[in-house]
Amino acid sequence: MKSAANKAKNDRKRGQYQRKNWISKTRRLSIYLRDGFQCMYCGSDLRRVDPANITLDHLTYQCDEGSDENSNLVTACRSCNSARGSKPWREYATGGAIERIVRQRTRGMVKFTAMARAIIRGETGDPRLEGGC
């Protein structure tokens, strides 16, 4: 019988392993805020989409020495995240996406983290709904 550690290792190799709770709600929301609730690949406005269709994408995959650092994470619609597959992000990103990603990933996170905390505590409105028409 396989141990849990061996099963998890084998699942990761097959690409079937998804970590649960790998990022806090506050940190996830702060990255969405940093990126303006916009898919960094296609530029889609994600403020009014089903939350299940908003994802975070690792620019450099963990299996390629990537990390969970904010600068390695970008907001992506589920369609782009899935379509990218195993392609390097610079090959997948088209048009102005590379410039958009480079600009957003280096922004400071302090104000976005404070805003995310306030939203989660119910001390401010929902930025997805306050962005205009």
C-alpha positions as a Markdown table, in Angstrom:
| # | Residue | x | y | z |
|---|---|---|---|---|
| 1 | Met | 0.0 | 0.0 | 0.0 |
| 2 | Lys | 1.4 | 3.4 | -0.9 |
| 3 | Ser | 2.1 | 6.0 | 1.8 |
| 4 | Ala | 0.3 | 9.3 | 1.6 |
| 5 | Ala | 3.6 | 11.1 | 0.8 |
| 6 | Asn | 4.3 | 8.7 | -2.2 |
| 7 | Lys | 0.7 | 9.1 | -3.5 |
| 8 | Ala | 1.0 | 12.9 | -3.3 |
| 9 | Lys | 4.4 | 12.8 | -5.1 |
| 10 | Asn | 3.1 | 10.6 | -7.8 |
| 11 | Asp | -0.1 | 12.8 | -8.2 |
| 12 | Arg | 2.2 | 15.9 | -8.6 |
| 13 | Lys | 4.2 | 14.1 | -11.3 |
| 14 | Arg | 1.0 | 13.4 | -13.2 |
| 15 | Gly | -0.2 | 17.0 | -12.8 |
| 16 | Gln | -3.3 | 15.9 | -10.8 |
| 17 | Tyr | -2.3 | 17.5 | -7.5 |
| 18 | Gln | -3.9 | 20.7 | -6.5 |
| 19 | Arg | -2.9 | 22.2 | -3.2 |
| 20 | Lys | -5.7 | 23.3 | -1.0 |
| 21 | Asn | -5.5 | 26.5 | 1.0 |
| 22 | Trp | -2.0 | 27.3 | -0.5 |
| 23 | Ile | -2.7 | 31.0 | -0.3 |
| 24 | Ser | -4.7 | 33.1 | 2.1 |
| 25 | Lys | -7.9 | 34.8 | 1.1 |
| 26 | Thr | -6.4 | 38.2 | 1.9 |
| 27 | Arg | -3.3 | 37.5 | -0.3 |
| 28 | Arg | -5.3 | 36.1 | -3.2 |
| 29 | Leu | -7.6 | 39.2 | -3.1 |
| 30 | Ser | -4.7 | 41.6 | -2.8 |
| 31 | Ile | -3.2 | 40.1 | -6.0 |
| 32 | Tyr | -6.5 | 40.4 | -7.8 |
| 33 | Leu | -6.6 | 44.0 | -6.7 |
| 34 | Arg | -3.1 | 44.7 | -7.8 |
| 35 | Asp | -4.0 | 43.3 | -11.2 |
| 36 | Gly | -7.2 | 45.3 | -11.4 |
| 37 | Phe | -9.4 | 42.2 | -11.6 |
| 38 | Gln | -8.0 | 41.9 | -15.1 |
| 39 | Cys | -6.7 | 38.7 | -16.8 |
| 40 | Met | -3.0 | 39.5 | -17.4 |
| 41 | Tyr | -3.0 | 37.4 | -20.6 |
| 42 | Cys | -6.1 | 38.4 | -22.6 |
| 43 | Gly | -7.0 | 41.6 | -20.7 |
| 44 | Ser | -10.5 | 40.6 | -19.9 |
| 45 | Asp | -12.3 | 42.5 | -17.1 |
| 46 | Leu | -13.0 | 39.9 | -14.4 |
| 47 | Arg | -15.0 | 42.1 | -12.0 |
| 48 | Arg | -18.4 | 40.6 | -12.9 |
| 49 | Val | -17.5 | 37.0 | -13.8 |
| 50 | Asp | -18.2 | 34.0 | -11.7 |
| 51 | Pro | -15.5 | 33.8 | -9.0 |
| 52 | Ala | -14.7 | 30.2 | -10.1 |
| 53 | Asn | -13.5 | 31.7 | -13.4 |
| 54 | Ile | -10.9 | 33.9 | -11.7 |
| 55 | Thr | -7.6 | 32.2 | -11.1 |
| 56 | Leu | -4.0 | 32.9 | -10.1 |
| 57 | Asp | -1.3 | 31.6 | -12.4 |
| 58 | His | 2.3 | 30.9 | -11.6 |
| 59 | Leu | 4.5 | 32.6 | -14.2 |
| 60 | Thr | 7.3 | 30.1 | -13.5 |
| 61 | Tyr | 5.9 | 26.8 | -12.5 |
| 62 | Gln | 6.9 | 25.3 | -9.2 |
| 63 | Cys | 8.4 | 22.3 | -10.9 |
| 64 | Asp | 10.7 | 24.7 | -12.7 |
| 65 | Glu | 11.9 | 26.3 | -9.5 |
| 66 | Gly | 9.0 | 28.8 | -9.4 |
| 67 | Ser | 7.7 | 30.1 | -6.1 |
| 68 | Asp | 4.5 | 31.3 | -4.5 |
| 69 | Glu | 5.9 | 34.9 | -4.3 |
| 70 | Asn | 3.6 | 37.7 | -5.3 |
| 71 | Ser | 5.9 | 38.6 | -8.2 |
| 72 | Asn | 5.4 | 35.0 | -9.6 |
| 73 | Leu | 1.6 | 35.1 | -9.5 |
| 74 | Val | -0.8 | 36.9 | -11.8 |
| 75 | Thr | -4.5 | 37.1 | -12.2 |
| 76 | Ala | -5.8 | 35.0 | -15.1 |
| 77 | Cys | -9.2 | 34.0 | -16.4 |
| 78 | Arg | -9.8 | 30.2 | -16.2 |
| 79 | Ser | -9.7 | 30.0 | -20.0 |
| 80 | Cys | -6.2 | 31.6 | -20.4 |
| 81 | Asn | -4.9 | 29.7 | -17.4 |
| 82 | Ser | -6.0 | 26.4 | -18.9 |
| 83 | Ala | -5.0 | 27.3 | -22.5 |
| 84 | Arg | -1.5 | 28.3 | -21.4 |
| 85 | Gly | -0.8 | 24.7 | -20.4 |
| 86 | Ser | 2.9 | 24.1 | -19.9 |
| 87 | Lys | 4.0 | 26.9 | -22.3 |
| 88 | Pro | 6.4 | 29.5 | -20.8 |
| 89 | Trp | 4.4 | 32.6 | -20.0 |
| 90 | Arg | 6.4 | 34.8 | -22.4 |
| 91 | Glu | 5.5 | 32.4 | -25.3 |
| 92 | Tyr | 1.8 | 32.4 | -24.3 |
| 93 | Ala | 1.4 | 36.1 | -23.6 |
| 94 | Thr | 0.6 | 38.0 | -26.8 |
| 95 | Gly | 0.1 | 41.7 | -27.7 |
| 96 | Gly | 0.6 | 43.9 | -24.7 |
| 97 | Ala | 0.3 | 41.1 | -22.2 |
| 98 | Ile | 4.1 | 40.8 | -21.6 |
| 99 | Glu | 4.3 | 44.5 | -20.7 |
| 100 | Arg | 1.2 | 44.4 | -18.6 |
| 101 | Ile | 2.5 | 41.4 | -16.7 |
| 102 | Val | 6.0 | 42.9 | -16.1 |
| 103 | Arg | 4.4 | 46.2 | -14.9 |
| 104 | Gln | 1.9 | 44.6 | -12.5 |
| 105 | Arg | 4.1 | 41.9 | -11.0 |
| 106 | Thr | 6.6 | 44.5 | -9.7 |
| 107 | Arg | 4.0 | 46.7 | -8.0 |
| 108 | Gly | 4.2 | 47.0 | -4.2 |
| 109 | Met | 1.6 | 45.1 | -2.3 |
| 110 | Val | 1.1 | 47.1 | 0.9 |
| 111 | Lys | -1.9 | 49.2 | -0.2 |
| 112 | Phe | -3.5 | 46.2 | -1.9 |
| 113 | Thr | -3.1 | 44.0 | 1.1 |
| 114 | Ala | -4.6 | 46.7 | 3.4 |
| 115 | Met | -7.5 | 47.1 | 0.9 |
| 116 | Ala | -8.1 | 43.3 | 0.8 |
| 117 | Arg | -8.2 | 43.1 | 4.6 |
| 118 | Ala | -10.7 | 46.0 | 4.7 |
| 119 | Ile | -12.9 | 44.3 | 2.1 |
| 120 | Ile | -12.8 | 41.0 | 3.9 |
| 121 | Arg | -13.7 | 42.7 | 7.2 |
| 122 | Gly | -16.6 | 44.4 | 5.5 |
| 123 | Glu | -15.2 | 47.9 | 5.9 |
| 124 | Thr | -15.4 | 48.9 | 2.3 |
| 125 | Gly | -17.3 | 48.0 | -0.9 |
| 126 | Asp | -16.6 | 45.3 | -3.4 |
| 127 | Pro | -14.0 | 46.7 | -6.0 |
| 128 | Arg | -15.4 | 44.4 | -8.7 |
| 129 | Leu | -18.7 | 46.3 | -8.6 |
| 130 | Glu | -17.3 | 49.8 | -8.1 |
| 131 | Gly | -15.3 | 50.0 | -11.3 |
| 132 | Gly | -17.9 | 51.8 | -13.4 |
| 133 | Cys | -20.1 | 50.6 | -16.2 |
